[in-house]
Amino acid sequence: MATEESPLLPRQEARVQPKFVAGILSTWIATFLAAADTTITATLSSTIADEFNSLAIISWLGTGYLIGLTVTQPLSGKLSDIFGRRASFCFAACMFMIGNAICGFARSKAVLIMARVVAGIGGGGCISIATFIVSDNIPLKRRGTWQGMSTVVFTMGIGLGGVIGGAVNDAFGWRWAFLGIAPIPIISCVLVAIFVPNHADRNQGLLQMLSRVDFAGAITLVASLVSLLLGLNHEGDQILTLRFIVLISLGATLFGIFVLIEWRWAKEPIIPLSLFRRRSVVATCLTVWFLASSFYILLYYVPLYMRSLGHSPSEVGFRLLPYPIASGAGSCLIGLIIRMTGKYGVFMYITPLFMIIATIGFSLTKESTPWILPELYLVCQGIGVGGGLTTLLLAMLHSVSHDSHATATSALYAFRSVGATVGLSVAGAVFKGRLKRFENKNGFSCKLTDACYLNALHGAFWLALGFACTALLCGFSIELSPREKDDEEDERNS
């Protein structure tokens, strides 16, 4: 199991060296941009749809990025183990730069969507590998603070992505939202190349490293995730469509083949199935799945609630600011508490409770609701997400040995991304289904500022509440960390 000192740091070097700090800070530049790119199209989608004369492109702007991000994260752990953190991060940063540059110059829908996938591949690698670099270079007893700050960067990026996109679009046009991002990851790449140790096996050549890659497992995993994500993302108000059944069945079959390959034939599995023999690993993955489902529903549907009240896009961006502020503050505070006490178990229950409060609040909102209440709900959402992601990542790291940290973190991120996709897909069906039932019953379309629109939003919010409650229940199955268990034994013995 993981000890108080990271194996990659000699005991006499338990204090974090300045070059490691510089390297970690360098990765956060790309992490912030990759997180912001997740939501940057929220305020750009209508403008882009008008230029390309296609409403269908709206959903694919976010879906394309999410597909690239989701299929990369479970692979990044093992691949960065083989090729080294530094080289893998720089490759991901270059992919992120290329994807956004192509987005800025794209003249067709197909090119734009494919560029979003490429950007997602790079962004997913940057987010994951940045976490691995923290695990490699920070002692376990200090990791709560550092992972808390890392979560601040990630959640602030997600929270500010739409605001940044809208501001750049108003000032320069939507293309500059992508072109402005494109060159910045190179700064992060250069600094990482200078300050981050590679930890790769220098005795191995390229062919030897390639021979260690589980290509069969990688191909089947990517194909299964793409099939599942394409099946879950659709524009209709019905879930059980022919497309859904075919793609989900194909995805499930391919995933079964992937599991068989990892279990029987892979010499170096991408995700060792032995990880899931531990109750805490399974419970942590399920908790982050349902927490992400709830979080992303609020992330995409709360702005619609704000718009239904008649606020302009810039006003919506301003009113959403309590979320990233509370997320950053909550993540830092919880990280510091874990750093001082060495305990995180109580936050397994507190953070989902904050999400439950937020989802209940939004589910009960009305047109006459005082403006301050939604802002308070956003604060609860921020604390729940920022603190929850920090705590769950630490729970995962405490549940596995140090040499499994990267692959376990990759699995956790994969559950988070797929959970977000599932949550958004089901919420979209619920939302559109409510609107369609109203329109069929009354014979006229429901507009953004009508009461029926708010009623449809409530359906999505109630679904988010269900996911938050499920996350809380799953959290009860996460075991205490080894350090907590030792502390409890010491207390009993004394």
Secondary structure, DSSP 8 states (H G I E B T S, - for coil): ---SS-TTS-GGG-S--HHHHHHHHHHHHHHHHHHHHHHGGGTTHHHHHHHHT-STHHHHHHHHHHHHHHHHHHHHHHHHHHH-HHHHHHHHHHHHHHHHHHHHH--SHHHHHHHHHHHHHHHHHHHHHHHHHHHHHS-GGGHHHHHHHHHHHHHHHHHHHHHHHHHHHHHH-THHHHHTTTTHHHHHHHHHHHHS-----TT--HHHHHHTS-HHHHHHHHHHHHHHHHHH--SSS-SS-HHHHHHHHHHHHHHHHHHHHHHHT-SS-SS-GGGGGSHHHHHHHHHHHHHHHHHHHHHHHHHHHHHHTT--HHHHHHHTTHHHHHHHHHHHHHHHHHHHHS--TTHHHHHHHHHHHHHHHHHT--TTS-THHHHHHHHHHHHHHHHHHHHHHHHHHHHS-GGGHHHHHHHHHHHHHHHHHHHHHHHHHHHHHHHHHHHHHHSS---TTSHHHHHHHHHHHHHHHHHHHHHHHHHTTS---HHHHHHHHHHHH-
